[in-house]
């Protein structure tokens, strides 16, 4: 199985208040680098990947889930009347995978969301190759986030 990270979409995660979408990462060629000045969020991109794949708070340099939500975003959500039902922070990974033996597309999208002021998380999986373009998101338990391709 050959798999590569193709895209990262995040919103409200740590220093990223607004939506950010990184596509065409080039990870399929065996090397990908993130460069930028100090404090621009390079390490947070790595933490986003770890978070989406089920990383714990130690891996994410956070005391708790609240520390993962952008502070401005958290303030906006807490000021609204929909606290507990809105998504406070979210990370989605697009992973391209091809079964070398069968040639089948095993690509997958993993989305992990923080809700309730960062107090709980939900993880969803979608396989674009299943069911045509309208593949649906399936909720998975955090224990199953180490998905088998």
Buried (B, 14 or more C-beta within 10 A) or exposed (E): EEBBBBBBBBBBBBEBBEEBEBEEBEBBEEEEEEEEEEEEBEEBBBBBBBBBBBBEEEEBEBEEBBBBBBEEBBEBBEEEEEBEEBBBBBBBBBBBBBEEEEEEBBBBBBBBBBBBBBEEBBBBBBBBEEEEEEBEBEEBEEEEBEBEE
